[in-house]
Amino acid sequence: MHLPVTTEQFLAEYWQQRPLLCQQALPNFQSPITAEELAGLAMEPDIDSRMVWQDAGVWHQQDGPFSEHAFQGAVPWTLLVQGVDRCDSRVSTLRNTLPPLPRWRFDDVMVSFATDQAGVGPHFDRYDVFLLQGSGRREWRIGPHCGDETPQLQENGLNLIPPFEPVETYVVEPGDVLYVPPGVAHWGVALGEAITYSLGFRAPPVGDLMARRTDAALELMSATSLLEDGAAAHKTARPGEFTAEHIANARDAINNALDALDSGRWFGEVMTEGGGDPDHTYPLDAPQGDQLRLHPATRIAWRERESTIDMFIDGGHFEVPLNSLKPLMALCSGEWVQRRELAEATETLFEALRDTGALTDEDFI
């Protein structure tokens, strides 16, 4: 993906701060999926899909699966299908076009088809998204930064922003990419039939991270570890009173315990949870192909330690040797790896990937 600024500029000035229009980020781009194929996916019961339309000034939303007659509405409508990259390798390869960002943040590729003048209304998201125009044209209206205090109209399951006054407007064509950070209001309107790819990045709630870090420490903490008053005992208190020093001392004790018992594993587990496909299973000796890659539904992340590598797959943790690094990085980059080379490099890595169903030898088209 070609950016109009350097990667360093993007990370310093735009990432999670302000929008950036990238004209012809993917030159000569052609949509890998057609409107008919997207509609076919939306008819599957195990695919997350929805339709949004506005009729007589009222916004409506309906969840899939859909039948064929659902795509024959007279008013402008938008079909949105989540996680298309997990079932179509042509779409999953779009992940490899992204700038060098933390891949463990990546969520999925949502694909939308809109009829002329259709959109999903003015709204804001709480995650980073790269909006790649696949076919047709779309007008993007960019609004201000929003937050919990921003008034929102809840209409048939949609959270919309009324009124919406755009501060910038862009018209994008195939191959153009619009980056929108969390909290920035936006509204896309199709100019004729259009397909858009939304490459989204996850942003886990800090509360969830706090809870998992605390739970991990509690599992290791001794029941005989008690609070000591320390320097707070030197502060004279009135009968029944606890002072600011007592509270600070308790906070320090908690923070010190969390730091001392923190292995960091909770972070990798949280950031890879929620992946996978309930119908995606393999026998222990599969797959059999000579060339292997990561299954599109797999969430994977790793960190290098002094003598091992912590690998996280769909919330699970595995320790693999340091010589796993080269093939592991190749797989995380979306590359195909020779089965023989993978097994010879480190049997531990191969077994962990195989037994979790993280590998595939199929194209999933």
Helices and strands as residue ranges (DSSP letters): H 7-9, I 10-14, E 20-22, H 35-42, E 49-55, E 58-63, G 68-72, E 77-81, G 84-86, H 89-92, G 93-97, G 103-105, E 106-114, E 128-145, E 153-155, E 158-160, E 168-172, E 177-180, E 184-201, H 206-220, G 230-234, H 244-260, H 265-272, E 291-294, E 300-304, E 308-313, E 316-321, G 322-324, H 325-332, E 337-338, H 339-345, H 347-355, E 359-360
